[in-house]
Amino acid sequence: FRVQYYVENGRLISDRAARYYYYWHLRKQVLHSQCVLREEAYFLLAAFALQADLGNFKRNKHYGKYFEPEAYFPSWVVSKRGKDYILKHIPNMHKDQFALTASEAHLKYIKEAVRLDDVAVHYYRLYKV
């Protein structure tokens, strides 16, 4: 599945399954994103994604290494901040998303992800003829 047209508002995608696949396409794009001046956005995106994937934060269930940072952050963020830093700070951000349904978390993720300069774009190779 590849997105042909990007939308800023996920509510424009009325089909729930299509919105879910759109979310997953953006998740994949975010992992390759290089917007170094918007580092805080990746932390917010990870919090939305954890809420969508795991539901509400539960202290007895979500502790320690309850997710893989590489699945939620571009590799440059993991290298710069380190896994320990991410695992220490993201649980509080995940906790802040309490009571968001998976669908609402998907919508928030979409809205924030398309703000990154290099996520909602297509790259085409140009050839000299």
Summary of the structure (lengths in Angstrom):
residues: 129
radius of gyration: 15.3
end to end distance: 30.0
largest distance: 61.1
contacts: 333
relative contact order: 0.21
helix: 57%
strand: 0%
